Amino acid sequence: MAAPSSSTSAYPQTLHGCAGCFTCPRRAAPPARMWRSPCRCLEPTPPHPVPGCGLTPSHLTLFLQDFESACAYMFQPDMLVMRVVEVSILEPEVPLLKTLPSRPTYLKVFVPEYTQELRLELQGCASKDSPGCPVQLTVGTATLPRNFQKVLTCSGPTPSCHVLLPSPPWGRWLQVVAESLAGPPLSVALRAEAVLTACRPWSVTLQRLVQNGSNPSNDTSESQSLPPPGHQTLGRCGQGCRDPFCLLNYPVMREDMDVLSVRFQPLDGVAVLVHSDSPSIMRLRLDSGTDSGGSLTILLRANKTEIANSTLIAACVNAASPFLSFNASLNCITAFFQGYPLSLSALSTTASLTIPYPETDNWYLSLQLVCPESPRDCEQARVRVETTLYLMPCLNDCGPYGQCLLLRRHSYVYASCSCKAGWRGWSCTDNSTAQSVAQQKAAALLLTLSNLMFLAPIAVSVHRAFLVEAVVYLYTMFFSTFYHACDQPGEAMLCILSYDTLQYCDFLGSGASIWVTILCMAKLKTVLKNILFVLGTLVMAMSLQLDRRGIWNLVGPCLFALVIMSCMWVYRCGHRHQCYPPSWQRWVFYLLPGISMASVGIAIYTSMMTNDNYYYTHSIWHMLLAASAAFLLPPREEQVEAWACSQDLPCHYEICRNDRDDLYTVT
């Protein structure tokens, strides 16, 4: 395979990042004074990072408990890339003469597909006043969180040394850094050579699969006729090469189902033929850049009747290149990757593996039949393994105690489980801190039954003929009750509509309740008040659709309503030349208690509510909000009853008039 062309600056030498300014209140100073710490620069990426798209996630957890003042954090990433200019290309089996100065020398070699191993040799090392080969060789790029670079120090008396890399990454350039250990004034002359050992694959084509489907016995005979695995030096085998095969390659079809939902399936269905001569390989393409935000799940299943007692089906899952050395070891370690081992036997015929947030690369599933006790038992053995391979957003959809959430930033999508009731883990299966069923039911009852406090403002509104306000309070009580009943985990959950619909209606009802209460306190004309009722509700509905959890969805309309109420009260004070409301009993027994309960409820909602005390603080918020609305609603007009009769007719009909609505009815 020909190596693709690349520029001399293929690898960045260093990459630096700076972030981390924060502001906290000083304990010894007054609360109004703040102190700012100096910006702290973090360098999460070491020198010689792996090429490609790099992501730097940041996570901040704030717990607003008691009355602790929170710190203000600012994350400002800054990246500086320094590229390597002089990079020499190391061609396979072509010696490269180099003289190492005091600074590092950079080389690169292209590794084609089906490369079984790579051998890097340094020969003819010579340095003045320094015996042996004083050279340090670093192969590979730095990766996080683990660094699998290969470092070889050639400090022995011999003028040559080498490093052997089994299963190097396929289809990419491999960086090699050579440094002289002889000291600054001295240089080292050497000859570097790369030797690639190729692996000849047997590809299962669609034509062969069709033939095997029409004649099942044909597949077994062909598989048994496969020669044992072998290897050869790359470039020495032409079209007439008869060397034995070293792997059986099964083409895999990728089917994109949804966002972060991909299914992989072999072309012949689900079964893969596994034997002892050479490994069976399946390649899973997760190199699109948008597949690393989910969880890769691999399920293997074999028929118990096909597995002998001393037979073991070994499997390895690796990125960048497959594991091919099953006959030597079962550790699933390639050149720069620690793979994930799996095994099937007569006692355990199923195996599963879940890899959260897999690396963006080509992943390989390798399977081979192994007989540790008696290798002769595996010579004629053949086992079909059923594979289930898929990528999904969350494992098991986070179970009954979690919710799968998607985070989208530009073209990257990541999924994560939001666990409830103290459950933890990738799929909310860790119950070490989980609540009991009794605690979950108690929390559900607190959050739902606390909404019955809205019966008080509903009764007051009906009694005082505020029918629109009563309907809004009834709407809020209904949807808040069933939203919190649906927001519970496990057995305590009850949903009459979809969760998203109930949440939207609950948020809209809470904002509308505060909006109509404040406007009702302003005592506007009926037509103007109804117009503002509808207009404010429509604006809140629009803002909730844009950003459901935005703070201004509630604060903005409430501030506007408070401005209208304040202007009307100031106007009445100036017009009547006395304080409004004029009655001190109104202030002492209604307004001050209502304002106090509303203030305490807002303080609890904004500064004291956490995940641990959510059930209690949010229930208190429900009760304080409903009670404050009952106290803050204005009284009826004192001159005339709400539905007083103005005239008695001799025909026993009465014309009733509502002074506030100017409505006339005949009863």
C-alpha positions as CSV (number, residue, x, y, z in Angstrom):
1,M,0.0,0.0,0.0
2,A,1.4,3.4,-0.9
3,A,1.8,5.9,1.8
4,P,-0.3,9.1,1.5
5,S,1.5,12.3,1.1
6,S,1.8,14.6,4.1
7,S,3.5,17.9,4.9
8,T,6.6,18.0,7.0
9,S,4.6,19.5,9.9
10,A,2.4,16.6,10.5
11,Y,2.7,16.6,14.3
12,P,2.4,19.4,16.7
13,Q,5.4,19.6,19.1
14,T,3.7,21.3,22.0
15,L,0.2,22.4,22.9
16,H,-0.5,24.7,25.8
17,G,-3.8,25.8,27.4
18,C,-4.6,28.5,30.0
19,A,-7.8,28.8,32.0
20,G,-9.1,29.1,35.5
21,C,-9.9,32.6,36.9
22,F,-12.3,32.6,39.9
23,T,-13.7,35.1,42.3
24,C,-14.7,34.3,45.9
25,P,-15.8,36.4,48.9
26,R,-13.2,37.0,51.5
27,R,-14.2,35.6,54.9
28,A,-12.6,38.3,57.0
29,A,-13.9,41.2,54.9
30,P,-17.4,42.6,54.6
31,P,-19.7,40.6,52.4
32,A,-19.8,43.3,49.7
33,R,-16.1,43.2,49.1
34,M,-14.7,40.6,46.8
35,W,-11.2,39.4,46.1
36,R,-9.9,37.9,42.8
37,S,-7.3,35.2,42.7
38,P,-4.7,35.3,39.9
39,C,-5.5,33.3,36.8
40,R,-4.1,29.8,36.9
41,C,-2.9,28.3,33.7
42,L,-3.4,24.6,33.2
43,E,-1.6,22.6,30.6
44,P,-3.6,19.4,30.2
45,T,-1.9,18.2,27.0
46,P,1.8,17.0,27.2
47,P,4.3,17.6,24.4
48,H,3.8,15.7,21.2
49,P,0.0,15.2,21.4
50,V,-1.8,12.8,19.1
51,P,-2.9,14.4,15.8
52,G,-6.6,15.0,15.1
53,C,-9.4,16.8,16.8
54,G,-8.8,17.3,20.5
55,L,-11.5,18.0,23.1
56,T,-11.0,19.7,26.4
57,P,-14.2,19.3,28.6
58,S,-14.6,21.3,31.7
59,H,-17.0,20.5,34.6
60,L,-17.9,22.6,37.6
61,T,-20.1,21.4,40.5
62,L,-21.5,24.0,42.8
63,F,-23.5,23.1,45.9
64,L,-25.5,26.0,47.3
65,Q,-26.2,24.8,50.8
66,D,-27.1,26.9,53.8
67,F,-26.0,30.5,53.2
68,E,-22.6,29.9,51.8
69,S,-21.5,32.5,49.2
70,A,-20.7,30.8,45.9
71,C,-17.6,31.5,43.9
72,A,-17.8,33.0,40.4
73,Y,-15.7,30.9,37.9
74,M,-14.6,31.8,34.5
75,F,-13.2,29.3,32.0
76,Q,-11.3,30.9,29.1
77,P,-9.4,28.4,26.9
78,D,-6.4,29.5,25.1
79,M,-4.4,27.2,22.8
80,L,-0.9,27.7,21.5
81,V,0.4,25.1,18.9
82,M,4.1,24.8,18.0
83,R,4.6,22.7,14.9
84,V,7.6,20.6,14.1
85,V,9.2,21.8,10.8
86,E,11.9,19.2,10.0
87,V,10.4,15.7,9.9
88,S,12.2,13.0,8.0
89,I,10.3,10.2,6.4
90,L,11.4,6.7,7.3
91,E,10.6,4.3,4.4
92,P,10.2,0.6,5.1
93,E,13.4,-1.4,4.7
94,V,15.3,1.6,3.5
95,P,18.1,2.6,5.9
96,L,18.2,6.3,6.8
97,L,21.5,7.9,7.8
98,K,21.1,10.6,10.4
99,T,23.3,12.7,12.6
100,L,21.7,13.6,15.9
101,P,22.6,17.1,17.2
102,S,21.9,18.2,20.7
103,R,18.2,18.8,20.0
104,P,15.7,16.1,19.3
105,T,15.3,14.7,15.7
106,Y,11.9,13.8,14.4
107,L,11.1,10.9,12.1
108,K,7.9,9.4,10.9
109,V,6.9,6.1,9.3
110,F,3.6,5.1,7.6
111,V,2.0,1.9,8.9
112,P,-0.4,0.4,6.2
113,E,-3.3,-1.8,7.0
114,Y,-2.7,-5.5,7.9
115,T,0.6,-4.8,9.5
116,Q,1.3,-7.5,12.0
117,E,4.4,-5.9,13.7
118,L,6.9,-3.1,13.3
119,R,10.5,-3.3,14.1
120,L,12.6,-0.1,14.4
121,E,16.4,-0.7,14.4
122,L,19.3,1.7,15.1
123,Q,22.6,0.4,13.7
124,G,26.0,1.8,13.4
125,C,25.8,4.3,16.3
126,A,29.0,6.2,16.6
127,S,29.8,9.1,18.9
128,K,33.1,10.7,19.8
129,D,34.2,10.0,23.4
130,S,31.0,8.1,24.1
131,P,30.9,4.3,23.9
132,G,27.9,2.2,22.6
133,C,24.8,3.9,21.2
134,P,23.8,6.9,23.5
135,V,20.4,7.4,21.9
136,Q,16.9,7.5,23.4
137,L,14.1,6.6,21.0
138,T,10.5,7.6,21.7
139,V,7.8,6.0,19.5
140,G,4.2,7.2,19.3
141,T,2.4,10.3,20.4
142,A,1.2,11.3,23.8
143,T,-2.4,10.4,24.7
144,L,-4.6,11.2,27.7
145,P,-5.5,9.9,30.2
146,R,-2.8,7.2,29.8
147,N,0.4,7.5,27.9
148,F,1.4,4.5,25.9
149,Q,4.5,5.9,24.3
150,K,7.4,3.4,23.8
151,V,10.7,4.7,25.1
152,L,13.9,2.9,24.2
153,T,17.2,3.9,25.8
154,C,20.2,2.5,23.8
155,S,22.9,2.9,26.4
156,G,24.5,-0.5,26.1
157,P,28.0,-1.2,24.8
158,T,26.7,-2.5,21.4
159,P,26.3,0.0,18.5
160,S,22.8,-1.2,17.7
161,C,19.4,-1.6,19.4
162,H,15.8,-2.1,18.3
163,V,12.2,-1.9,19.5
164,L,9.4,-4.3,18.4
165,L,5.8,-3.0,18.2
166,P,3.1,-5.7,17.8
167,S,0.0,-4.6,15.9
168,P,0.9,-0.9,15.4
169,P,-1.9,1.5,14.5
170,W,-3.1,0.8,10.9
171,G,-3.4,3.4,8.2
172,R,-1.6,6.3,9.8
173,W,1.8,8.0,10.4
174,L,3.8,6.9,13.4
175,Q,6.0,9.5,15.0
176,V,9.5,8.6,16.1
177,V,11.7,11.0,18.2
178,A,15.4,10.3,18.5
179,E,17.4,12.2,21.1
180,S,21.1,12.1,21.7
181,L,22.4,11.3,25.2
182,A,26.0,12.2,24.5
183,G,25.7,15.8,25.7
184,P,25.3,19.2,24.0
185,P,28.7,19.5,22.3
186,L,28.7,16.0,20.9
187,S,26.7,14.5,18.1
188,V,25.7,10.9,17.3
189,A,25.7,9.3,13.8
190,L,23.4,6.3,13.2
191,R,21.5,4.4,10.6
192,A,17.7,4.0,11.3
193,E,15.6,1.3,9.5
194,A,11.9,0.3,9.8
195,V,10.9,-3.3,9.0
196,L,7.2,-4.0,8.6
197,T,5.8,-7.5,8.9
198,A,2.6,-7.8,6.9
199,C,-0.4,-10.0,7.6
200,R,-2.1,-11.6,4.7
201,P,-5.9,-11.5,5.2
202,W,-8.6,-13.8,4.0
203,S,-11.6,-11.6,3.2
204,V,-15.1,-13.2,3.4
205,T,-16.7,-11.8,0.3
206,L,-20.4,-11.5,-0.4
207,Q,-20.2,-14.2,-3.1
208,R,-18.7,-16.7,-0.7
209,L,-21.4,-15.9,1.8
210,V,-24.1,-16.6,-0.8
211,Q,-22.5,-19.9,-1.6
212,N,-22.3,-20.8,2.0
213,G,-25.9,-19.9,2.5
214,S,-27.0,-22.3,-0.3
215,N,-24.7,-25.0,1.0
216,P,-24.0,-24.8,4.7
217,S,-21.5,-27.7,4.6
218,N,-19.4,-25.9,2.1
219,D,-18.4,-23.2,4.7
220,T,-17.0,-25.8,7.0
221,S,-15.0,-27.5,4.4
222,E,-13.5,-24.3,3.1
223,S,-12.8,-23.1,6.6
224,Q,-11.0,-26.4,7.5
225,S,-8.9,-26.1,4.3
226,L,-7.5,-22.7,5.5
227,P,-3.8,-23.1,6.2
228,P,-2.4,-22.1,9.5
229,P,-1.5,-18.4,10.1
230,G,1.8,-17.1,8.9
231,H,3.6,-13.9,8.3
232,Q,5.8,-12.3,5.7
233,T,7.9,-9.3,5.2
234,L,6.1,-6.4,3.5
235,G,7.0,-5.9,-0.1
236,R,8.5,-9.3,-0.8
237,C,5.2,-11.0,-1.8
238,G,3.8,-10.2,-5.2
239,Q,0.6,-11.2,-7.0
240,G,1.5,-14.9,-7.0
241,C,2.2,-15.0,-3.2
242,R,1.1,-18.3,-1.7
243,D,2.0,-17.6,1.9
244,P,-0.6,-18.7,4.5
245,F,-3.2,-16.3,5.8
246,C,-3.0,-14.8,9.3
247,L,-6.5,-13.5,9.8
248,L,-10.1,-14.0,8.6
249,N,-11.6,-10.6,7.8
250,Y,-15.4,-10.3,8.1
251,P,-16.9,-7.2,6.4
252,V,-19.2,-5.3,8.7
253,M,-22.2,-3.2,7.6
254,R,-22.8,0.1,9.5
255,E,-26.4,1.3,9.8
256,D,-27.1,4.7,11.4
257,M,-30.4,4.5,13.3
258,D,-30.6,7.8,15.1
259,V,-28.5,10.3,17.0
260,L,-25.7,8.3,18.6
261,S,-27.5,5.1,17.6
262,V,-25.6,2.9,15.2
263,R,-25.9,-0.8,14.5
264,F,-23.1,-3.0,13.2
265,Q,-23.8,-6.3,11.5
266,P,-21.7,-8.8,9.5
267,L,-22.8,-9.3,5.9
268,D,-23.8,-12.9,6.6
269,G,-26.2,-11.9,9.4
270,V,-25.0,-12.3,13.0
271,A,-22.7,-15.4,13.1
272,V,-18.9,-15.3,12.8
273,L,-16.9,-18.5,12.3
274,V,-14.1,-18.8,14.8
275,H,-11.3,-21.4,14.5
276,S,-7.8,-21.9,16.0
277,D,-5.7,-21.3,12.9
278,S,-6.0,-17.5,12.8
279,P,-8.2,-14.8,14.4
280,S,-11.4,-13.6,12.9
281,I,-11.5,-9.9,12.7
282,M,-14.4,-7.4,12.5
283,R,-13.9,-3.7,12.0
284,L,-16.3,-1.2,13.6
285,R,-16.0,2.2,12.0
286,L,-16.3,4.9,14.8
287,D,-14.2,7.5,13.0
288,S,-16.9,10.0,12.0
289,G,-16.2,12.3,14.9
290,T,-19.8,12.2,16.2
291,D,-19.7,8.6,17.6
292,S,-17.6,9.2,20.7
293,G,-20.5,10.6,22.7
294,G,-22.3,7.3,23.2
295,S,-21.6,3.8,24.6
296,L,-20.3,1.0,22.4
297,T,-21.9,-2.4,23.4
298,I,-20.6,-5.8,22.3
299,L,-22.6,-9.0,23.0
300,L,-21.2,-12.4,22.2
301,R,-23.1,-15.7,22.3
302,A,-22.1,-19.2,21.3
303,N,-23.9,-22.5,21.1
304,K,-22.9,-24.7,24.1
305,T,-23.0,-27.9,22.0
306,E,-20.2,-26.6,19.7
307,I,-17.8,-25.8,22.6
308,A,-15.8,-28.6,24.1
309,N,-14.9,-28.6,27.7
310,S,-11.2,-27.7,27.1
311,T,-12.0,-25.1,24.4
312,L,-11.9,-21.3,25.1
313,I,-13.1,-18.6,22.7
314,A,-10.9,-15.6,23.4
315,A,-11.9,-12.2,22.2
316,C,-10.3,-8.7,22.3
317,V,-11.7,-5.3,21.5
318,N,-9.0,-2.8,20.5
319,A,-8.8,0.6,18.8
320,A,-6.6,1.5,15.8
321,S,-5.4,-2.0,15.2
322,P,-6.6,-5.6,16.1
323,F,-5.0,-8.0,18.5
324,L,-3.5,-10.8,16.6
325,S,-1.2,-12.7,19.0
326,F,-3.7,-15.1,20.6
327,N,-1.2,-18.0,20.4
328,A,1.4,-16.1,22.4
329,S,-0.7,-14.2,25.0
330,L,-4.3,-13.3,25.9
331,N,-3.6,-9.9,27.3
332,C,-5.1,-8.0,24.3
333,I,-2.2,-5.5,24.3
334,T,-1.3,-3.9,21.0
335,A,1.5,-1.4,20.4
336,F,-0.2,1.6,22.0
337,F,-3.5,0.3,23.4
338,Q,-4.7,-1.9,26.2
339,G,-7.6,-3.8,24.8
340,Y,-10.7,-5.2,26.5
341,P,-10.6,-9.0,26.9
342,L,-13.7,-11.3,26.6
343,S,-14.0,-15.0,26.7
344,L,-16.6,-17.8,26.0
345,S,-16.5,-21.3,27.3
346,A,-18.8,-24.3,27.9
347,L,-19.6,-22.9,31.3
348,S,-20.2,-19.4,30.1
349,T,-21.6,-19.1,26.6
350,T,-22.3,-15.4,26.7
351,A,-20.1,-12.3,27.2
352,S,-20.8,-8.6,27.1
353,L,-18.8,-5.4,27.1
354,T,-19.8,-1.8,27.2
355,I,-17.3,1.0,26.5
356,P,-18.6,4.5,27.4
357,Y,-17.4,7.3,25.2
358,P,-15.3,5.2,22.8
359,E,-12.3,6.8,21.2
360,T,-12.9,8.2,17.7
361,D,-11.1,5.6,15.6
362,N,-11.6,2.2,13.9
363,W,-12.3,-0.4,16.5
364,Y,-11.6,-4.1,15.9
365,L,-13.1,-7.2,17.4
366,S,-10.8,-10.2,17.3
367,L,-11.9,-13.7,18.1
368,Q,-9.9,-17.0,18.1
369,L,-10.4,-20.5,19.4
370,V,-7.8,-21.4,22.1
371,C,-7.1,-24.7,23.8
372,P,-4.7,-24.0,26.7
373,E,-4.6,-27.6,28.0
374,S,-4.6,-29.6,24.7
375,P,-3.8,-27.6,21.5
376,R,-4.7,-30.7,19.4
377,D,-8.4,-30.4,20.4
378,C,-8.6,-27.1,18.5
379,E,-7.2,-28.3,15.2
380,Q,-10.6,-29.4,13.8
381,A,-12.9,-27.4,16.0
382,R,-15.1,-24.7,14.5
383,V,-17.5,-22.5,16.6
384,R,-20.1,-20.0,15.4
385,V,-20.3,-17.0,17.5
386,E,-23.3,-14.7,17.3
387,T,-22.4,-11.0,17.6
388,T,-24.6,-8.1,18.6
389,L,-22.7,-4.8,18.0
390,Y,-24.3,-1.4,18.4
391,L,-23.6,2.1,19.6
392,M,-26.3,3.8,21.7
393,P,-26.6,7.1,23.7
394,C,-27.1,5.6,27.1
395,L,-26.7,2.1,28.5
396,N,-30.2,0.5,29.0
397,D,-31.7,3.9,28.6
398,C,-30.4,4.7,32.1
399,G,-32.9,2.3,33.7
400,P,-35.9,3.2,35.8
401,Y,-33.9,5.6,38.0
402,G,-32.3,7.8,35.4
403,Q,-32.9,9.9,32.3
404,C,-30.8,9.9,29.2
405,L,-29.8,13.5,28.2
406,L,-28.0,14.7,25.0
407,L,-25.5,17.6,25.1
408,R,-24.8,19.2,21.7
409,R,-22.0,21.6,21.2
410,H,-21.4,22.6,17.6
411,S,-21.0,19.2,15.7
412,Y,-20.3,17.1,18.8
413,V,-23.0,15.2,20.6
414,Y,-22.6,13.6,24.0
415,A,-25.1,11.5,26.0
416,S,-25.2,11.1,29.8
417,C,-27.5,9.6,32.4
418,S,-29.1,12.0,34.9
419,C,-29.7,9.7,37.9
420,K,-32.4,10.2,40.5
421,A,-33.1,9.2,44.1
422,G,-29.4,8.8,44.9
423,W,-28.6,6.3,42.2
424,R,-25.2,6.6,40.4
425,G,-23.2,5.0,37.7
426,W,-23.0,5.1,33.9
427,S,-26.5,3.7,33.7
428,C,-27.8,4.6,37.1
429,T,-27.3,1.1,38.5
430,D,-25.1,1.9,41.6
431,N,-27.5,1.9,44.6
432,S,-24.8,2.6,47.3
433,T,-26.4,6.0,48.1
434,A,-29.9,5.3,46.7
435,Q,-33.1,6.1,48.6
436,S,-35.4,3.3,49.8
437,V,-38.8,2.8,48.2
438,A,-40.5,4.3,51.3
439,Q,-38.3,7.4,51.0
440,Q,-39.2,7.7,47.3
441,K,-42.9,7.5,48.0
442,A,-42.7,10.0,50.9
443,A,-40.9,12.4,48.6
444,A,-43.5,11.9,45.9
445,L,-46.3,12.6,48.3
446,L,-44.6,15.8,49.6
447,L,-44.1,17.2,46.1
448,T,-47.6,16.3,44.9
449,L,-49.8,17.0,48.0
450,S,-48.1,20.3,48.7
451,N,-49.8,21.6,45.6
452,L,-53.2,21.3,47.3
453,M,-52.3,24.6,49.0
454,F,-53.5,26.2,45.8
455,L,-57.1,25.4,46.9
456,A,-56.8,28.4,49.2
457,P,-56.2,31.0,46.5
458,I,-58.7,29.2,44.2
459,A,-61.4,29.6,46.9
460,V,-60.5,33.2,47.6
461,S,-60.5,34.0,43.9
462,V,-64.0,32.5,43.4
463,H,-65.3,34.2,46.5
464,R,-64.1,37.6,45.3
465,A,-65.2,37.0,41.7
466,F,-61.6,36.7,40.3
467,L,-62.6,33.9,38.0
468,V,-59.7,34.2,35.5
469,E,-57.2,34.1,38.4
470,A,-59.0,31.0,39.8
471,V,-58.7,29.2,36.5
472,V,-54.9,30.0,36.4
473,Y,-54.4,28.7,39.9
474,L,-56.4,25.5,39.1
475,Y,-54.2,25.0,36.0
476,T,-51.0,25.4,38.0
477,M,-52.2,23.0,40.8
478,F,-53.2,20.3,38.3
479,F,-50.0,20.3,36.1
480,S,-47.6,20.8,39.0
481,T,-49.1,17.8,40.8
482,F,-48.9,15.5,37.9
483,Y,-45.5,16.8,36.7
484,H,-43.9,16.0,40.1
485,A,-45.7,12.6,40.1
486,C,-44.1,11.9,36.7
487,D,-40.7,13.3,37.8
488,Q,-40.2,10.5,40.4
489,P,-38.1,7.4,39.8
490,G,-39.0,3.7,39.9
491,E,-42.3,2.7,41.4
492,A,-43.3,6.1,42.6
493,M,-43.7,7.5,39.0
494,L,-47.1,8.3,37.5
495,C,-47.3,10.0,34.1
496,I,-50.6,11.0,32.5
497,L,-48.8,12.8,29.6
498,S,-45.3,12.9,28.3
499,Y,-42.7,14.2,30.7
500,D,-41.7,17.1,28.5
501,T,-45.4,18.2,28.2
502,L,-46.0,18.1,31.9
503,Q,-42.8,20.0,32.6
504,Y,-43.6,22.7,30.1
505,C,-47.1,23.2,31.6
506,D,-45.8,23.3,35.1
507,F,-43.3,26.0,34.3
508,L,-45.9,28.0,32.4
509,G,-48.4,27.7,35.2
510,S,-46.0,28.9,37.9
511,G,-45.0,32.0,35.9
512,A,-48.6,32.7,35.0
513,S,-49.8,32.4,38.6
514,I,-47.3,35.1,39.7
515,W,-48.1,37.3,36.7
516,V,-51.9,37.3,37.3
517,T,-51.5,37.8,41.1
518,I,-49.4,40.9,40.7
519,L,-51.6,42.4,38.0
520,C,-54.7,41.7,40.1
521,M,-53.1,43.6,43.0
522,A,-52.7,46.6,40.6
523,K,-56.6,46.8,40.2
524,L,-56.6,47.8,36.6
525,K,-59.6,48.1,34.4
526,T,-61.1,44.8,33.4
527,V,-60.4,45.1,29.7
528,L,-56.8,46.2,30.2
529,K,-56.1,43.6,32.9
530,N,-57.4,40.8,30.6
531,I,-55.2,42.0,27.7
532,L,-52.2,42.0,30.0
533,F,-53.1,38.5,31.2
534,V,-53.1,37.1,27.7
535,L,-50.1,39.1,26.5
536,G,-47.9,38.1,29.4
537,T,-48.9,34.4,29.2
538,L,-48.0,34.4,25.5
539,V,-44.6,36.0,26.1
540,M,-43.8,33.4,28.8
541,A,-44.9,30.6,26.5
542,M,-42.5,31.8,23.8
543,S,-39.6,32.3,26.2
544,L,-40.1,28.9,27.8
545,Q,-39.9,27.3,24.3
546,L,-36.6,29.1,23.7
547,D,-35.0,28.3,27.0
548,R,-37.1,26.4,29.5
549,R,-34.8,26.9,32.4
550,G,-33.9,30.5,31.8
551,I,-34.1,32.7,34.9
552,W,-35.6,35.5,32.9
553,N,-38.6,33.5,31.9
554,L,-40.0,34.2,35.4
555,V,-38.0,37.3,36.5
556,G,-38.8,39.4,33.4
557,P,-42.6,39.3,33.5
558,C,-42.7,39.6,37.3
559,L,-40.5,42.7,37.3
560,F,-42.7,44.2,34.5
561,A,-45.9,43.4,36.5
562,L,-44.3,44.9,39.7
563,V,-43.6,48.1,37.8
564,I,-47.2,48.3,36.6
565,M,-48.5,47.7,40.1
566,S,-46.1,50.3,41.6
567,C,-47.2,52.9,39.1
568,M,-50.9,52.3,39.8
569,W,-50.4,52.5,43.5
570,V,-48.3,55.7,43.3
571,Y,-51.0,57.2,41.0
572,R,-53.8,56.3,43.5
573,C,-51.7,57.7,46.4
574,G,-51.3,61.0,44.5
575,H,-54.9,61.1,43.3
576,R,-56.4,60.4,46.8
577,H,-53.7,62.2,48.8
578,Q,-53.3,59.2,51.1
579,C,-51.4,56.0,51.3
580,Y,-52.7,53.1,49.2
581,P,-54.0,50.7,50.2
582,P,-55.5,53.1,52.8
583,S,-56.4,50.5,55.5
584,W,-53.7,49.5,58.0
585,Q,-55.5,46.2,58.6
586,R,-54.9,45.4,54.9
587,W,-51.2,46.0,55.4
588,V,-50.8,44.2,58.6
589,F,-53.1,41.1,58.1
590,Y,-52.7,40.6,54.3
591,L,-50.0,42.4,52.5
592,L,-47.1,42.0,54.9
593,P,-47.7,38.3,55.5
594,G,-48.1,37.7,51.8
595,I,-45.0,39.6,50.9
596,S,-43.0,37.8,53.7
597,M,-44.1,34.4,52.5
598,A,-43.3,35.3,48.9
599,S,-39.9,36.6,49.8
600,V,-39.0,33.5,51.9
601,G,-40.2,31.2,49.1
602,I,-38.1,33.0,46.5
603,A,-35.1,32.9,48.8
604,I,-35.5,29.1,49.3
605,Y,-36.1,28.6,45.6
606,T,-33.0,30.5,44.4
607,S,-30.4,29.9,47.1
608,M,-31.2,27.0,49.4
609,M,-32.5,24.3,47.0
610,T,-30.1,21.4,46.4
611,N,-30.4,17.8,45.1
612,D,-30.3,16.5,48.7
613,N,-33.1,18.7,50.1
614,Y,-35.1,19.2,46.9
615,Y,-38.1,17.2,48.1
616,Y,-38.5,19.4,51.2
617,T,-37.5,22.8,50.0
618,H,-39.5,22.6,46.8
619,S,-42.6,21.4,48.7
620,I,-42.2,24.5,51.0
621,W,-41.9,26.6,47.8
622,H,-45.2,25.2,46.6
623,M,-47.0,26.0,49.9
624,L,-45.5,29.5,50.3
625,L,-46.3,30.5,46.7
626,A,-49.9,29.4,47.1
627,A,-50.4,30.9,50.5
628,S,-48.9,34.2,49.4
629,A,-51.3,34.4,46.5
630,A,-54.2,33.9,48.8
631,F,-53.0,36.8,51.1
632,L,-52.1,39.2,48.3
633,L,-55.3,39.0,46.3
634,P,-57.2,42.3,46.7
635,P,-60.7,42.5,48.3
636,R,-64.0,43.0,46.6
637,E,-65.5,46.5,46.1
638,E,-67.1,47.6,49.3
639,Q,-69.8,49.7,47.8
640,V,-71.8,47.0,46.1
641,E,-71.8,43.3,46.3
642,A,-70.2,41.4,43.4
643,W,-73.6,40.2,42.0
644,A,-76.0,42.7,43.7
645,C,-79.6,43.1,42.3
646,S,-80.3,46.7,41.3
647,Q,-84.0,46.6,40.6
648,D,-87.0,44.4,41.3
649,L,-89.5,43.9,38.5
650,P,-93.2,43.3,39.1
651,C,-93.1,40.2,36.8
652,H,-90.8,38.5,39.3
653,Y,-87.7,39.0,37.0
654,E,-84.7,40.8,38.4
655,I,-82.0,42.8,36.5
656,C,-78.7,42.2,38.1
657,R,-75.7,44.4,37.4
658,N,-72.0,43.9,38.2
659,D,-70.5,47.3,38.8
660,R,-67.0,46.1,38.0
661,D,-67.8,44.3,34.8
662,D,-70.8,46.3,33.5
663,L,-72.6,43.0,32.7
664,Y,-76.4,42.7,32.8
665,T,-78.2,39.5,33.2
666,V,-81.8,38.5,33.6
667,T,-82.7,35.9,36.3
